[in-house]
Amino acid sequence: MAIINTGFTEAGLRSEFQDAFEAASKSTIWQDIVTVLKSDKDEEKYAWMGSVPQLREWGTGRVARPLFSESYSIKNLKYESTIEVDRDEISDDQIGSIRMRTRALGDRAAGHKDKLIADLLVNGATAGFNAYDGKTFFATDHQSGNSGAQSNDITSAAVIPGAPTVAEIKTAIKAGFKTLMGLADDQGEPMNLSTTGLMAVTPPEVFIDFSEALQAQTINATQNVLAGAARVVAFSRITVPSVFYLLKTDVAVRPFILQDREPLEFHAMEQNSDEGFMREKFFYGVRARYRLTYGLWQHAVRITFV
């Protein structure tokens, strides 16, 4: 994280912010499901989202195959968060309160990318939340090149959809595995060749049951064949207990992309600023430019209990 010293930043508050930011970052999940791509302009165009040709016998020589026409243009966004402090708060020995607010600012900054990821997950089947192929990210009718019609939005049966049993969860996970392994690229080649690097992202309400389904060595005195098959992550920003997501994370292009234009900066305007002199108001804030967007839909499946 870049820390910008504008000449007004108080070293103690800058340190408080950075400490809180780094501590909160340890509990975020975006790093595990995002491919980070550096950006050097306001908008980036991705024309490489289609696959690379499979190797073939040399035969009479090389056969160059063009990229498919699908492309993806993503515009960077600017984000900020600022707190205002009256000079009298400092004069009245309220530094402890200001430090707490600065640490809270660090928490907010660290969790912002998780918030954006949650928006992409929750709205992934909503019009306008589209993948590179023009379909919604979670859709039953994806088609790219020679892939044929494909779905990464499936359902699984549960007597009470909002409270699935461990057995129902295991059935849903198996369906998710099968769906992931069957997804093909634009040349009809399988996208996922192994079930390694899998993450089940769940609402908090069902986290314990998912953990049992995916981590317990035995269930009801029977060996659990799914033990260790996927990491389970409870995501508090997912509030519908009947929906979970199975993501493949050990791939070059993950389900989500972070287009990183300008890293996080911490600024302060204190007594030497115009606002500090004229209004006795001090400001502490953060600023960044980036964009969280969809990567490859073939590495993500949404499973809804019905």
Phi, psi and omega in degrees: 000129178277134176247118184264124177265105183274357185098346180250346187290124176283126187304321182296316180290324177299318178293318178301315180299311184296319179299315180293320179300312182293321179295315181291329181297335182292339182255008178274158183250348188301327182301332185275345185235011185238138168265124183269124178238126179287139180243141179237015177208177186293327183221138180244143177246127180252108178255007185253012186292338172290171188273169174272142181301146174291150176296146179224164175297144184302315179059236181271004179137186181290147173235106181278133180241131185285164172292150172292164189284351182295136176216170192212114180252126185235123180266133178292151177242154178253137181233149177208159170210131188223139174244145180252135180233128176283140181304327181296331178299321178288316181297328181271019174064044178257024182303325179301318179294319181295320178297321178296320179294324178292321177294322177297325176297321176297320177299314181298316181297319181293325184271358186296318182293326175297321177299317180294322177298317179300318178300319181291320178293306186297324183261013188297343177251013182264141180306134181098341177263076192258149171276182184295340181272004179089350176272159172302152186303314172262114185211156178265359185226040173296143172206130183221118180056240183261021185286333191078173181289135183220155178231135169240026179227099188237170178237161177214145187283142173209137180299314174242100186305327181277357180214066182293148176282167178300319179297319179292324177296317179299320178297318180294320180295318177299321177295322177295317176303311182300319180295312179303312183293340181268352183286136186243159177274188185287358174250009179082007179273144179298135180279325186244113185261357178209165177257024176279162175067027183270142178229127173262115180261119189234157169293152181302328185300330185247011184301316182298315180295320176295321179298319177295317182296329187250353183233334180294135179288325177226148176228120183055046177066015178243136180300133181268108183289346180267000182302123179080007184288334181206149173282140180252128180234123174274125183244107187294344179278353174263117191248359179259107187291349181269005183232135170219172187229136176248118186239143174257125191247346183264051182232162183295316177245109184281179181298338181228154181237133169257112176269103191262108183263304179226126184290169181299135178235141175250126181237155173222142171237113186241218190296336182273001180270165177300315180296321179296322182282313187279322187241358182054043177244129177252146183232140177228128184203169178237157181211144176201159173232122175195181177209128171265128182212181183278142172262241181264120180293340181291352179252020181212137176228134173261130180241125180245126175283133180228000000 
